[in-house]
Amino acid sequence: MIPLRRPDHPRPTPPPRPRSAALRRAAVVASLLGLAALPLQSLDSASAASAPSPVKDPASLVNPLIGTSGAVNTFPGPDVPFGMMQWGPDTTPQRAQGGGYEYNSTQISGFSLTHVSGPGCDVAGDVPILPVSGALSGNLSNDAATFSHSDEQTAIGSYTVKDASGVTTELTDTTRAGLGRFTFPAGAPANLLLKLSGGATQVDGTRVKVVSNREVSGSVDSGHFCGANNRYTLHFDIKFDRPFTTSGTWVGSTINPDAKSLTAGRTAAPKSSSTQGSTLHEKHFTVPASPSPVIHPSAGAKSTGSATSSPAATGKSSAKASGSASTAPVTGANGMYLTFDTASSTAVTAAVGISYTSDDNAAANLSSEISGWDLNKLKTASHNAWNALLGKIAVGGGSHDQQVEFYTALYHALLHPNVFSDDNGQYMGMDNQVHKLAKGQKAQYANYSGWDTYRSQTQLIATVAPQQTGDIVTSMLNGYDQTGLLPKWASNNGESYVMVGDPGASIIADAYAFGVRNFDTAHALDAMVHEATAPNQDRPGESVRDAKGYLPLDETDYGCCNFYGPVSTQLEYDSADYALASFAKSLGNTADYTKFATRAQDWENVFNPQTGYLQGRNQDGSFAGGFTPGTSNGFVEGTSAQYTPMVPFDLKQLIAARGGSDAYASYLDSLLDNITDPGSTNADLSNEPSLEIPWEYDYVGQPWKTQEAVREAQLGLYFNAPVGSFGNDDLGAMSSWYVWSSLGMYPETPGTDTLALGSPAFPVAKVTFGNGKQVTINAPQAAPDAPYVQSLKVNGKAWNTSWLTAGQFNSARTLDYTLSTQPDTAWASGPDAAPPSDTTGSGRVLAATGPTSDGLIVAPGGSGDATLKLTNLGDKAATVDWTATADSGVTLGTSSGSVSVPASATAQTQVPVTAGSKEGAYTVTFALTDHTSGASLGSATLRVAVAQPGELWPYESNVGVYADGTHFSGGFDDGGWAYSQNALAAAGVTSGGKVTADGITYNWPTTGAGQPDNLEVGGQTIPQPTGSSGAFLGLLGSATNAPTDGSGVPGDLTVTYTDGSTAKATVAFSDWTLNGGGSKPLAGNTEAITTDYRNTGSGGRDTVKAYVFSVKVPLDPSKTVASVTLPVTSASGTVHLFALGYGS
């Protein structure tokens, strides 16, 4: 996701407040947020008789413009539930990723046939069609129509706009087809431009022909989601209600009048139209070395559909091998134009059918779904189809804005995955062969943003659309039979491998846990187990994890595909394993349940008791140095602070590891003390990894804080306006969180039926399940400032736990809440009230060494105390025997001992260490055994750095420099980019050399392949050499992931002098690429090094300039510096330091 900061929005959010404060702002909310707050009833006056009526026409409340600005990336055009076609506008110069439409743009470049709601990379936008009045000239691909929102009407199932030239466009669609009416000004030529090469990503080939003077057909070859090698072919057939008088084509600026066909090759990828300096959601992508999936080798795999070979792109069936590179030369932007005579009528109506298999099927889809030219008929049919689905959850009461936000979120959550099969049951498989639907399957589906949607969107569609969800799972299994892989981030019929983890397992288990049964469960389990155990491209690094119990930061061979963020990846594998285990248990397979539930507990191997956080580990077993809770080193789109809570299946053990319920509640308080503008140590509720965090108060007996935090997020991040604060909607993932939370619950543990409880946002909500059963959620006091549960009754009986199962929810007739503006700290606060945790395979003793995450740092000949810290997650006390061995070069004061560790508690011991005279890194290994049984409890590794004062290498934790052509994960910014060693050399900077700036001479780090060369600033105190003094202290470094407004990353530095006095200074570093060239260096930042390009993790180069800056801090020249304490940067971004120096 792209988390948005301080959205420019007419409904401002309330200022941040302490987590301990109650919501005491009914009038403020009503005035600031524009919400007509409900009159508060007394707690004893509520009755069913006074309950507001549920909404009767939810489709009329959907606002398709919500999320069309601020990188939420939704689209305003029409769509039916899970539809294949999304015929709608694309704007320019800003073309939102996937959605195609940026509300703040003033021109429309075309109305393309396909869109995707809320992704983080460009995708779809196939075959934009632009009506143009007047004579044609130049490169028609650049034509655009100016428009105003005052001339635009959006509604569910339709889109209308009148552009500045007087052309009115009206659009509506069905599942696989659409109708468009274009009304031109009288007296001027009326043209339709078919911008064949105008897709959102690289187009690899285009083809179009005139069938008759009322019909054209063709196809476009595209794909390349997030720069990947996935490919697809979209076929189209267009019929008109009147003949066109002429046709022609264009390639670049060359117009070919009277041409009736065109075939062209690859066109240049479109330039990114996103705001300069902004970051992509999926910002790191490594193109796999062998992108074509390997066909599943198992002889026992079941066939879920018949396949036929796919001929070449002749119009009968057009597909290319996945990942094959186009060999055609790059051509200019191209397309076909059609001209209509408007003398007798100024309106032209077009009917469009699409298919991913053939031109013939596109025409057949059009014929089967559209008869006649009646747009209003189709609009009504779309409206009714949406009401049938949206009406499964009928809310009552609340303000108009609340209802609009709720139903728009539900609408966005039901757009994807998309129908991918044709009306005749054919579809293009993941193996690029044409297949038929499996027996009993109504449709094949595509487009799985798995990393995002497994958390709550799958559970939502399973609740309101169980039949479709079953077919979605069957579609996944069809893809597995074709390639041996479940979808990860699959775009149409190609896998991109974008993001991390194995979300397919969780999606299947989610569906089953929430009642979906119309898929082959035995085959699903086989597929999930195979993917979790056999080498495959969805789970890179699994063999390393199996061997070591974790994924090392410094591992260099993770294989294909797109591996990065090893700690996050491991947590994703853990969640997938537990979802698999839960599914196996539901099917009665206890062996697989135990196996994978146990393996899921390997999060404990990256939990550092020394810091209390999940943390990257190296191959030698040591935890990564330079640690701060806000580090992103080892994490994906987040930080250690944000990811540490991501153990949803065993929060009990995580809570124990962090010191118990009170300590964990305090941790949650710190995470949630700035919901609307979070820093790196706050939960980011604009992105999926943090979405579960507010619900974890339920696990520590403080559910009232869940109720409060969730309500604050609803009010502060979601709006009835184009812009929101919740970042990319990610194919409905973020919207589904809003829907669940508004109902007062959330599916906390993927793959299970656990619903953690919050509080309802509406006085009444009626949910109708696929089996016809209905539950009514009554909360008569519900209001923006009244989130606090006083009591709950389920089917009339008191309910004093903070969770339900999906089965209990399904079978309940009523949930009756009493809410208030004041918290009830007693309700559901007991230890037995918490949602379940599964400790299968846990209960171990965790070990960490210290005294800090950098290990022990001593001067040559000096000494210090190492620490061995043990955390017992078991329910019985343990005595741990330890023996220590050290490398030659350091000696230990004692080499063995015993530590008694109480149940669910921590204990530690100290070991004296004396350094020799030689500088270097040395290892001390602690072997641990159970005192009673003698069984091995594993080991812990301590790094002892013997270094002179002032040396930075003991603190270095990041590899920021790579030779050209090197493949790497993480990189300088932990997102797949790094400085080029070759470009640095060209700028005069070499390993161990000198860099001079601001009158200060710095020593550039001595670097080695894959070795850390800089430290991530995080409050480290660095002793200085004897006699360190000067007029200035110099810092050589730069910031990564800095705010896109060019404000840099600031922090407070402390200088301690030998006389005991201190001095503080605020230092700030500019972004290492100056936000992609979109900003200037901060005042006080001198460009010490400039390189012409940077390297990418896939071995390529990115031609954005990269910089290293010198920042000076004034010193008292009459004093001697004893130590420098580096800043702690809690805001967005990370400061990297390469060297310190002194100047006069």
N, C-alpha and C positions, 0 to 999 in steps of 0.2 A: 504494500500500500504506500501511497504518498501521504503521510500525515500532514494535515493542513494546520497552519498556525494563525490564530487571530483572523478568522474569516470575516470578510467585509460583507455584512449581512444585516438586513433591516431588523432582525430580532436579536439583539445582543444578549450574550450569555451573562449570568451573574458572575461577579468576581470570585476568585478562588477563596475558600474559607477553610478553617481547621476541620479535620475530619470529626472531631469530637463535638462540633456544634450541630445542633438540630436544624432542620429546615423550618425556619421561622420567617417566611417571607411570602405569604399568600398574596398580599397586595402588591409587593414588589414584582413577583412573578407575573401577575396579571398585567401590570403596566409595562415591565421591561420586555416581556416575551410575547405580548400581544395575545395572550391566551385568556379566553373568557372562563376564569376559574369557576368551578361549580360552587354553589352555596354550600357551606359546610353544615351537615346535619349533626345533631347531637347523636352520641353513640347509641342511644337507646331509642331513637326515633325512626331509624331506617326500617323500611319494610319493602317487601317484594312489590306491593301495590304502587309504591312511589318510584320504582325502578324505571329508568328511561327505556324507551323501545329500541331494540336493536336496529341497526341500519338496514334498510330494505334494498337499496340500490348502491352497493359499495363501488361498482365500476365508475359511477358518476363522481366519486370522490378522489379518484386517482389523478394526480398531477404529474404528467410525464416530464415536466421541466425540472422536477426535483433532481438534483445531482448532475445537471448539465453544465456546471461550472465548478472551478476549484479542484479539478482533477478527480472528481468522483466518477466521471466518465460514463454516465448513463446516456441513453438516447431518447429523444422526444417523439420519434416516429411510431407508427402503429406496429403492433405485434399481437399475435394470439398466444395463449398459454403454450409454452415450449415450442413456439413456431420456428420453422426453417427460414422464413423470409421476414426481414425487418426493413421495409422500404421507407427510408427517411432521409432527412437532410444531413449534409456534411458542410461544415463551415470552413472558411479560410480567412486570415492566414493561420488561425489556430484550429486544428482538427483534433479533437479529443481522441485519446487512444481507445479504440474499440467502439466507443459511442459515436465518434465522428463529429460531434456538435458541441461547440463551446459557446455558451450563452452570451458572452461578451464580444463575440465576433459579429461583424456587420455584413458579411457576405456569405453566400451559399455557393459552393463549387459544384454541387450536384446532389442528386437524391439517389444514393446507392441502395442496392438490394439487400445487403446483409450488414448487420451490426452485432456487436457483443457488448453487453452491459457491464461496464466498470472494470475492465482488465487494466493491468499495469504496463502493457506494451501495445504497440500498434497491431491491429488484426482486422480482417474482414474489409468492409467498405467496398465490396465488389460492384463493378459496373455502375458508376454514378451516371445518372441521366439528368441532363440540364436543359430546360426549355429556354430558348433564346429568340427574341424578337428582333428582326432586322437582318442586314447583310452580314455574311460571315467572312472573317479574314484572320490571318495570323495563326498562331498555335492555339487551336480551339480547346486544347486541354487546360489552358490557363484562363478561359472564360469563367466568370463568376457573376452572380446576381446580388446586388445590394438589397438588403431588406431591413425592416424595422419590426420589433416585437409587437408594435401596435397593429400590424397587419398580419399577425400570426395567430392561429388558433390551434391548440393542442387538446386532445382528449383521448381517452382510451379507445384504441381502434381507428384513429383518424388523425391526420395532420393536414393543415391548410395554411398557405402563406401567399401573399401577393407581394411580388418584388417591386423594386423601384421603377422598372421598365413597364410595369402594368400587367405582367404575366401572373396569373393565379394558378397555383399547383395544389391539387387535392389528392391525398393518398389514403388508401386503406388496403388491408391484406387479409389473406386466409393463412392456413398453415404453410402451404408451398407456393402460393401465388398472390398476386396483388392487382388492384385497379388504381390507375392514376388518371386524373382529368387535368388537362393543361388548357387554360383559357387565355388566348393571346389578344393583344390589342388589335383592333381592326385596322386594315390598311397597310400592314407591314408583313414581310415574310415571317412565317412561323416555323421554327426549327426545333428539333430534338437532337441534342448531342449525346451520343452513347460513348462515354469516356472509358473505353475498354481498359486502358492502362492506368486508370485513376484509382486503383485500390489503395488501401492504407499501407500495404507493404510491397516489397518487390514483386512485380508481375513478371512471370517467366514466359508467357506466351499469350497471344490474343488471336481470336478467330471470329469472324462474323460474315454472314451472307444474307442477301435479300432472297427470301423465299417467294414472295409475291409483293404486290404493291400495298398489301395490308399486313405483312408479316416479315420479321427478321429473326434469325436465330444465330447462336454462336456460343463461345465459351472463353473463359479466362483461366490460366494456370497461375496459382498464387500459393501463399503459405508464409513460411519464414517468421512465425510468431517469435517475438523477442530475438530475432536474428537466427533462429534455428533453421534446420534443413527440412522441416516438415513441409509437405506439398499437398495441394488439393486442386481439383478442377471444378469450377462452377459452370454449369451449362444453363443457358437461358433461351426462352422463346417468347417473343413479343408480338402480339396481335393488336391491330388498331380498328377502331370503329369506322374509319374512313380511310381512303387510300392516300398515301403520300405521293407527291408529284415528282419529286426527285430524291436521289440518294447520292452520297459521296463519302469519301474517307479522308482522313488526314494522318500524316506521320510527321511529327514535329511541326514545322511551320508550312509544310507542303500540303496543300489541299488538292484532292483528286476528284474533281466534279464528275458526276454520273457513275462513279464506281459502285459496284454492287457486291463486292466482297473484299475482305482484307484478312491476311494472315501475317502476323508479326511475331518476332521473338522477344527475348528478355528486354525489359526496359530498366533504366536505372532506378534503384530504390528511392522512394520519395524522401525528401529531407524532412527531418523531424520538425513538427510544427508546435511542439510543446514549448513552454516558456524557457528562454535561454537560462541555463544554469540549474534547471530543475532536475531532479533525479527520477529515474524510472522505479516503478514498484519492483519488478524483477530486474534489478539493476546489474546483477552479475549473471552472465550466461557463458558457459564454455561449450562451444559446439563439439559434440561427441566425435571421437576419432572414427568410430564406425556407427554412424547414425541410423543405419537401417536395422530395425529389430531382427533378432534371430528367430526364425520360426520355431515354435515350441516343439521340443524333440520327443515328448512323451507319446508313446504309442497308444496309451490309454486315454488320450484326450478325447473328449466327446465333441462331435460336430454339432454346432448349434445353427447351422444354416448351410445351404448349398452355395458353391462358388463357381464362377465361370471366369475364364481369362478375360483380361481387359485389353481390347485392341488399341491401336494407336489413336491419337486424337483426330478421329474422322467425323465426330459428331454422334456416332453410335455409342461409344463409351470411351471416355478420355481419361487416362490415368498414367502417371509416370512413377517410376520406382522411387520409393521414399528416399530422400536424401541425394538423389542424383542431381548433379550440377548441370544447368543448362549450357549447351555448347553453342547456341545461336549467338550471333553478335548482338551487342546492345543496340537497340533501335530507339528512335525518338518516341515520345508520348503519342498515342494513336487512338483512333476511334472511328466511328461512322456517324454521319449526320443524315437526318431525314427532314425534308421540307414539305409542309402542308399548305394547301390553298385555303385561306381563311375568308374568301369572298362571300361564301354562303353561310359559313358558320365559323366562329372563332374558337370553338372548343374541340380538342382532340382527346379521346379517351384511349388509354393503352392498358391492355391486360398482359401481365407478365407471369410466366411460370419459370421456376428454377428447379434444378436437379444437380446432384453431384455424381450422377452416373452417365447420362447421355442427353443429347439434344431432344431425342424422341421422348424420353421420360419427362423432360421439362415441359414439352408440349402436352403430354398426357396429363401431367399434374395440373396444368392450366385448364385443360378441358374438363377434368373431373371436379375441380373446385370452384370454377367461375363459369356461370352461364349468363350471358347478357352483359349489360354495361351499367348496372344499377349500383352506384357507390353506396347509396344510403342503405341498401339491403345488406351489403357486406359489413358496413359500420354497425348496423343493428345486430347482425349475427356475432360479430366480435364482442360487442358490448354484452350480449347475452352469455356468450361463452365465458367471459371473465366473471360475470356475476355468479355463474354456476360454481366457479372455483373460489372466488374471493368470499362468496357467501358462506363457505364452510366455517369461516370465523366471523360471526356477526357481533360487532361491538355496539354498545349503546352509551350515550352520554359523552362527557368530555367536550372539549371545544371543537369547533370546526377544523382548526389547524391540526389538532391531535388526530382527528379522524382521517384527515387527508394524509398526514404523515404515516399513519398506521397502514392504510390501504395501499398507499404508494409503495411502502416498504414490502408489503405482502406481494404486490404486483411485481416488483423487481426481483423478489425471491423465486418467482414462478416463471421466469423467462428462460432459464437454462437448467439442465442441458437441453439441447434442441433436437427436434425431430430431424432425422438425417436420411430416413428411407423414403422412397417414392410411394405414390399411391398404389402402385402395383406390387409393393413389398420388396423391391430391389434396393440395395444400398451398396456404396463403395466401402469395402472393408479396410481395416488397418493394414492388410497385406496388399492393398491396391488391386484387389479382385472384386468383381461384382458378386454379391451374395443375396440370398433371399432370407426373409425373416424366419426365425425359428418357430416351431409349432407353438401356437398359443400367444406368440408375441405380436402386439398390435403395431409397434413402431420401433425402429432402431434410433438411438439417440447419440449425440456427439457434443463435444465441448465440455470438458471437465477441468475446472480450476481446482483440482483436488486439495492442494495445501490450504485453500481458503474454505471450501464448502463443506469439508467433512466435519467441521466443528459444530455447526447448527443448521445449515441450509438443508442438508440431506434429511435430517430429522423433521424439518418443517414440511418439506414436500411429501415425505412419507406419511405425515399426519393428514394433510389435506388432499393429496393426490396419490394414494397408495398404488393404484393400478399403473399409472405412469412410472412411479418409482420402481416397481418391479421390472418393468420393461427397461428402465435405465440400467438396472443391475444386470439384466440379461444382455444388454448391449455391451456392457463391460466384459462379460464372460465371452461374448462373441469375439471381441477384440483379443482377448486372451487366447482363444483357440486359434486365432489367425496369426498371432505373433509371439505368444508366450509371455505377454505383458498385460497387466491391468493398466488402465489409463492413469497418468500422473498429472500432466497438464497437456491433455490431448486436444488439438485444434482440428476440428472436422475429422478426417481420417488419417491424421498424422500425429505422431508423438513428438513433443518439443523437449521433454525432460526438464522443463523450467520448474524452479523451486526444488525443495528437498523433501525427504521422507518417502513414505509408501502410503499415500492417502487412499489408494483403492481399497485396501483392506478395511479401513475405517468406514468408508462409504458403504460398503456391503454390510458390515456389521451394524452400522447405524440404521440402515433400512430395516433389517431384521428385528432389531431391538424395538423399533417403533411400529411393528406390526405387519410389515410387508412380507408376503409369503409366496407371491407368484413369480418365483425364480427357482432354479435348480440349486438348492442349498448344499447338497453333497458336492456338486461340481464346484460351487463357489468356495467351499472349504478347501478342496484340493488345490484350487488356483491360489488361494491365499497362502497356504502352507508352502507350495512350490516357490512362490515369489519371496517368501520369507526365509527360504533355506538354500535354494539353488542360485548359483551366480547369475545375475541378470542386470539389465541396464537401469531398472527402476531403483535398485538398492545398491548403488556403488558403496564400497567399503564394508559391506556386511561380513565378508570373510575376515577383515581386520578386526572388526568388532567382536566376532565370535572368538578370535584368537586371544585378544587382549582384554576384552570386557569393556572397551571404550574405543573412541575414534581419536587418535592422537592429532594434536595440532600440527606437528611437524612431519607427519606421514607424507610421503611424496608419490605414492602409487595407489590411488584409490580407483583407478580405472574409469571407465565410462559410466555415467554421464553426468556432467554438471555438478560435481561434488564441491561443496564449500560449506563453511559454518559447521565444523564437526560436532560441537556441543549441541547446537540446535538440531542437526541431523540425527544425532543419537536420541534426543528426546522425541523426535518425530517417529523414529523406528520403535522406541519404547511404547508410544501411544498406539502405533499400528499393531505391535505385538500384543498389547493388552486387548485391543479390539478383536483381534483374531482369537485370542484366548476366550474372550467372553462369548463370541459366536460359536466356538467349538463346544464350550460348556452348554450353551443352549441346545446344541444338537446332540448332547450326551457323550461327547468325546472328551473324556476326562484327561486322557494322556496329553493331547495337544493343549488342552487348557492349562495343565500344570507346566508343561514345557515352555509355553510362550508367556504365561503370566510370570514365571520365574525369570525368563530372560528380560522381560520388561523392567525388572528391578535394577538393571545395570545403570540407571541414572545415579545410583549410589556411588558408582565408580568415578563420577565426575563431580560429586558433591565434596567440597573442601570444608571439613569441620573447622579448619583454622580461620576461614573467612565467613562461613555460613552461607556460601553461595555455590551454585553450579559454576564450574570453571574449567577452562581448557587444560588438558594434560598433555605432556610430551611423551614421546616413545619410551623414555627411560622411567616413566612413572611419576615424574615430578609435575606439580601443577605449574602452569605458566606464570612467569613473574610479571611484575608491573601491574598487578591486578587492582582494579577498582570496580565497585558494583556497576558503574556506568560504562564499563568496557564493552565493546562490540566484538572483541577478538574471540573468534570461535562461534559467533552467533549470526543468525540470519534475520535481517530487518528488526533488530532489537538488541538488547543488552543483557548482561548477566542478571541485573536486578529484575528485568522484565521477564526473563525466561525461567528464573529459579522456581517460581510457582507452578511451572508446567509439568506437574506430575499428577494429573487429575485422578488417576486410578488408585493412588496410594498417598493421599495428602496426610493421612495419619502419621506415616513414617517421616515424611518431609517435615511436618510440624514438630515431631519429636526431635529430629536432627537439628532443627533451628532453636531448640530450647524450650519447646512446649507451647501451649495455646496462647498464653499471655504475650510471649515474645513474638510469636507469629502474628498475632493481631496487631502488635505494634509495627511490625514489618509491613503489613497490609496498609496500616494507616499512612506510613511514609510513601508507599506506592501510590496511594489514592488521594494525596493531599493537593494535587493540582490536575484535575481531570481535563480541563479545557485547554491547557497550555503546558503539557508535560515536558519535563526534562528527561535526561537519560536514566535517572533513577526513579522515575515515576512510571506507573502503568500507562501504556499508550493505547487507550481504548479506540483509537482510530486504526488499529491494526490487529490482525487476528491473534497473534500470540498472547496478547494481554486480555482478550475478551473474557476469559474465565476468572480473572483475578477478583473482581468485586464479589463474586459468588462464594469465594472461599471463606468469608466471614462466617458462613453457615457451618463450617467445619470446626470453628473455634468457639462456638456458643455465643456469637454476636451477630445474629441474623439481621438485627435492626440496622447495622452498618451496611450490610448488603442492600437492604431496601433504600437506604439513603444514597449510597454511591451510584446505584443503578439509576435512580430517579435523576440525580444530578447529570449523569451522562445523557439520559434521554433529553433533558431540557437544554443542555449545553452543546450537544454535538449534532442534533438532528433538527431540521427546520423545514417549513413549508415554503421553500424558495429554491432557486437554482443551485446556490452554493450550500455546502454543508461542511462540517468539520471532520467527517469520519473517513476522509480519504477515498481511495478506489473502492467501489462497491463490490468488486470482485465476484461478478456473476451472482449477485444476491447474497453473498456471505454476510456482509455488514448489515444489510436490510433484515436478514433473518434474525440477527441478534436483537434488533429493535422489536420485531414482532414477538419473539419469545419473551423478552423482558417486559413488554407491555401487557402480556398475559400473566406476568408475575412468576416466571419460571425460566429455567435455562438447562439444556442438556449438557451438564458439566463434564461428563466422562464419555468421550467418544467410544462408540461400539457397545454402549450399555444403555439401559432404559432409565438411568438416574436423572431426575429433574430436580435441580436445586431450586429452592423457592426464594422469591423476592416478594413483591407486592404488585397487584394489578394497577394499571394506569387508568382503566375505565370502570365506571360503576357496574357495568354488566358486559359480559362477553359469552356468547354461545358458540361452542365448538362442535361441529358435526363430523364424526369420523367416517372412514370408508365403510365400516360395517353398519352404518346407520345410527349408531348410538350417539347420544348428545350429552354434553356436560355444560352446565351453566355456571359461570364464575361471577358471583355477586360480591361487589365491593362498593356499597352505596356511598361511603364517605370518600371514595377515590377523588383526589385532586392533586394538582401539581405540588402542593406543599404538604400533602398528607400521605406519605409513603409508608408509614410505620404500622406494622401489624400488631394489633392488640389480641386478636384471637382468630382462629380458623376452625371451621367445621367442614368435614368431608362427609357427605351424605347425612348431615345432621349430627354427626358425632365429633366431639372435640379432637383436634389434630394438633399435637404439640411437638412435631418434628419438622425440620426445615427442608424436607424433601418428599417427593412422591416418585413412584415408578411410573413409566409410561402406561403400564397396564392398569395401575390404580387410577390414573387420570382418565384413561379410556372408559373404565367401568363406573367411575363416579357419576352420579347424576347432578350433584351440586357441590360447589366449593363456595362456602360463605365466609367472607373476610369481614372483620371489623378493623377499620383503619383510623389513624389519628395523625395530628400534626406533631405529636410528641412520641418518642420511642418507648416501647415497652421492653425493657432489657431482660425481662424474665421469660418471655415467650420463646420456646424452642432453644433455650440456652443451656440445657443440661447436656452432659457428655453423651447420653444415649440419643440425643435429638439430631446429631450430625448425620449428614449423608454418608453412605458406606465408603470405606476404603478397603482395598484388597491387599493384604500383606503377604500373599503367597510368594515364597521364595525370598522373603526379606528377613529381617531380624538379625542382620549381621553387625559386625563391629567395623566402623569406618575409621580410617587413620589418615592423619595429615601431619606434615612436619612444618617447622617454623624456625624462627619467630615470625617471619612475614612470608607472603607469597613469593617473595624474591629469594627465599631461603635464608641462609646465614651469610653475612658479608663481613669479613674481617681483613685487617691489614696484614701483610707478611710479618710473621712472628707474633701476631696478636692472637687473642682468644675471645671466645664468646660462648653463650649457652644456646644450644639447639633445643627445640621442643618437639616432643612427640605427643600429639593430641588424639585421643580416642573417643569416639562417640558410639555408644551401645544402643542400637535400635531394637534390641530384643526386650522381652518382657521379664527377663531374669537377669540378676547381676552376673557379671562376667569378670574373671581374672585373666589378664592377657600377659603372657611372657614375651619378652622381646630380646633379641640379640642384634647388635649393630656391627657392621663391618664398614671400614673406610678405605678410600683410595690412599695410596702412598702420597704423602704431601700434607696430610692432616692427621692428627692423633686425637683419640677420644679419651675423656676422663674416666668413663666407664663404658663397658661394652654389652651389658645385659642388665635385665631387671624385670620387675613385674608391676602391673598397674591394675588396681581394682576399679571397675567401672560399674556404677549402679545401673539398674534397668532404665532405659530411656533417658540416659544422662551422659555427661561428658567428664573425662578426667585427663590429666596430662602429666608428663614428667619432663625434666630437663636433663640434658646431656652436655657436659663441658666439651668444647672443641678447641684445639690449638692448631694454628696454621704454621706451615713451614715457611721457608723464605721465598719460594717460587710462586709467582703469580699464576693464576689459572683457576679453572672450575673443577671441583672435586665432588665426588659422590659418596654419601653415607647411606647405606641401605639397612633398613630395619626389617627383620623377619619376625612375624607375629604368629604365636600359637596359642591355642586355648589351654590354660593351665590344667584344667581338669582332664580333658580328653587327649590333649596333645595334637589335636587337629590344627592344620594350618589355617590361619586367618588372613593370609595374604602378606603383603609387604608395603612399605612406604619408603619413599626416596627423598633424601634431602640434598639440595645443591649447596655446597659451600664455595662461595666465591672469594678467593684470596686476591685482593686488589688494593692498589695504593689509593688513598683518598683522592677524590676528584674524578676517578675513572667512572665512565657511564656504562661500560659493557655489562657489569653485573645486573643492571636494571633493564637492559634492552630486552624487549619482548616481541618486537614486530620486525618482520622482514619486508622492507620497503623498496629494495632495489633488486632488479633481476636483469640478467643479460637478455638481449633481444632473442626472440624465438623460444624462450623458456615457457613451459606450461606450469601454471601454479594455481592454487586456490587461495582465497583470502586477499593477499596482496597488501599494499600500503594502507588502503582504505577499508580493508576487510570486506571488500565488495567486488574484487576482481580486477583492480587496476594497481599499477605500481610505477615507480620511477624506472627509467631505462638506464642500465649501467652504461650502455654505449652512448646514449645521448648525454649522460653526465660527463663521460670522458671527452666527448666533443666540446663540452662547455668548460673543460679544463679541470674536472673534479675526478679524482681517482682514489682508490682504496688507500687509506692512511695518509692522504695528501693534505694540503693546506687550503683553506678557504678564507679569504680576507673580505670583510665588509664592515662598514661603520668604523674603520680604524682598528678593528679587532681581528686577530688571526685565530681561526678555529682549526682544530684537528678533525678532519672528516673521518668517520669510523673506518676501522680496518674491517673489510667485509669479505665474506666467503659465501659460496653458493648455498643458498637456503638458510644462512645463519642470520640471526637478528642483527639489525644495524641501527635501530632507533628505539627509544622507549616511549610508551604512551604515558603522558603526564597524568599522574594521579595521586599527588600528595607525597611523593617520595622525598625523604630527607637525604641529601647527598653530602657527606663530609668533603671539605675542600683541602687541598694540599697546604702545607705550612707556608705562610707568607703570602697567601692569596689576597691581593688588594688592587685597587685601581679606582679610577673615577667612574667606571661603568662595568657592570656585569653584562655580558652578551649571551643571548640564547639564539641558537641556530635551529630552526624548525619550521613547521607548517601545520595547518589544521586539515583534517579530513571531515567530510560530511557536515561542513559548516552551513549555517543558514543561507538560503539562496538570496537573501537581501544584501549580502556582502558585508554583514556586520561582524563576521569572524567569530572566534571562540575565545572568550576572555576567562581570566582566573586570577586569583591573588597569590603572589609569590612572597615568601618570607626569607629574608637574609638574616642569619644569626652571626654576630661578630664574636670574636674571642673574648671580649670583655663582658659577654652575656647580654648585651643590648641587641635589639632586633629592629628591623625596618621592613615595612610591607610595601608592595607595589602591585598595581593591577597591570597585567600583561595580556595582550590579545594577539592572536595569530590569524592571518588571512587564510582562506581556503587555498589548498595547494595547487588548484587549477584556476584560481580566481573565479570560482563558480562557472567553470567551463568558458571562461573569457567574458563572463557577464558582469564582473565587478572589478574594482581597482584595489590595490593594496591599501590596507588600513594605514592611518597616520602612525608613524613610528615603525612601520614594517619596511625594511630595505630589501629589495630583490637581490639576494646574495648569489643565487644560482637560477638560471633559466634554461630549461631544455625545450627542444622543439616538439617533442612528443612524449607520450607515456606508453607503457606496455599493457597489454591485456592478458588475462589469465589463459586465454586460448592460444597464446603464442604470437598474437598479432600486435599491431601498434595503433594507437589512437592519436590523431594529429592535433590534439589539444595541448597547449603549452603547460608545462608543470614547473613549479617554482619552489625554492626554499628561501626563507626569509630570515633576516637578522633583526632581533629586537633588543634594544639597549635599556638597562635598568640603572638609574643613578646610584652610586655608592658613596659612602663617606670615605674619601681617600686616606683619611688619617687613621682608619681602623683596618683590622685584618679580618677577613671573612673566615668563619669556622665551618659553616654549612649553609646550604641552600635548600629550602623546602619548596618543592614545586607546587603549582596550583592543583586544586581539585576542580575540574570543569564539570559542573552538573548540568549545564545547558546542552543543547544539541550540538554534537560535534566532538572531535577528539583532537588534542594537541599532541604532536609528535616532536620529540627533541632529538637532534643529531649530535649536538656539541654545546659545551659552555666555554666561555672565554672571558678575558679581562682586557679592558682598554683604558687608556688615560686621556 
